[in-house]
Amino acid sequence: MAEPDHGPGGAEGTGSRRWFSPGLERMGAACAAWAIEQTEAYNAYHPAAEWHVDIEACTFRQGSITVRMAPLGTFGTDGSWVWAWANPHMHPPGSERLSLSLDLRRIGEERDVPELVTPRLELSEFADARMALERLLLASTGTVAGRGYGSVTAGTGARIAMVMVDEAIPRAGFDLVTLPRRIMQGIEVFPHDPRATVSGYLERHGAAVETAPDGGLRGVRGDHAVSAAFDEYGRLTDLSVANADTAV
């Protein structure tokens, strides 16, 4: 049985697009670093193995471990993406399992993110349709604070994408050693707003974030303060950690 995907794939699209709308790029930047970290924690807890998905029960089994999930949408063999709330044949209107995808649609309405309110997205317009899918899933998972995400191939060849919501899946912990790498991973995937990536990651881990006197960011968590500096183009130029009592 085919193994599910938990990360970027290599399928190519037929178009030339690289980026989503400004709204989705901003949304993704704000949660990318944390979502990548959390998805890695999920993959370690629920490694790829022979699998079974029960859409009606909202469960996803791999090996001997079964977790609760929420269906997000489907990625067709033609490169199209259809949100779960826009797929009545698979998910009858009013189904409880639609709550997470409907939450994302509401967020899209509130934050002016057209991709979240458009029933069908043509990801084939992107040069790499599968990478576009992974970026969409990562942004969605981070925005709703999911426990991770995954996708599996149905008999039709379409991929069914899910956000994991099981509280048994551990939350990724805060680690000052890996913090720079996490921030840079987030910026690499969603590069348009490094400032949002830094502040979003620190806030998700409980830091109090404020604008520093030099215009950068300062996040305080416990005994430590994380400082970030940016150039005139908004690019991250420095990331440092100091004792919160002495950092300025």
Buried (B, 14 or more C-beta within 10 A) or exposed (E): EEEBBBEBBEBBBEBEBEBBBEBBBBBBBBBBBBBBBBBBBBBEBBEBEEBEBEBEEBBBBBEEBBBBBBBBBBBBEEBBBBBBBBBEEBBEEEBEBBEBBEBBBEBBEEEEBBBBBBEEBBBBBBBBBBBBBBBBBBBBBBBBBBBBBBBBBEEEEBBBBBBBBBEEBEBBEBEEEEBBEBBBBBBEBBBBBBBBBBBBBBBBBEBEBEEBEEEBBBBBBEEBBBBBBBEEEEEBEEBEBBEBEEBE
